[in-house]
């Protein structure tokens, strides 16, 4: 039957397509260095892969907007400051999140993934340290603080 054979070829062709696509890495098992910060809890929203410490997240373009008004001039900043709600940590790595710039203020240290920063100790308006991290210290597996920054990011639909 020609009609049956035609449909069978289409179905088999469609089944073969996903095998040709490149697989995006999933964390944490595929995360081998540094940490990944996420805009929303449970590793959702925009993300950035950090392999170095950051003294002030205001210096890096991110998904959150902050409006600054000076006189009659209004400036909108897109940054990572006060914009992190979850963190993935590569095996053997360690992260310390700070409320203020230059590694000051309340802090939280972790050697594992943190799916919701609302649930960690802290006194931010959004509970815990949710949406109020300004600096991040990253420690490599050898225990040394990694001081230079490398940021890569992507946007995820939420």
Secondary structure, 3 states (H helix, E strand, C coil): CHHHHHHHHHHHHHHHHHHHCCCCCCCCCCCCCCEEEEEEHHHEEEEEEECCCECCHHHCCCCEEEEEEECCEEEEEEECCCCCCEEEECCCCEEEEEEEHHHEEEEEEECCCECCHHHCCCECCCCECCCCCCEEEEECCCCCECCCCCEEEECCCC
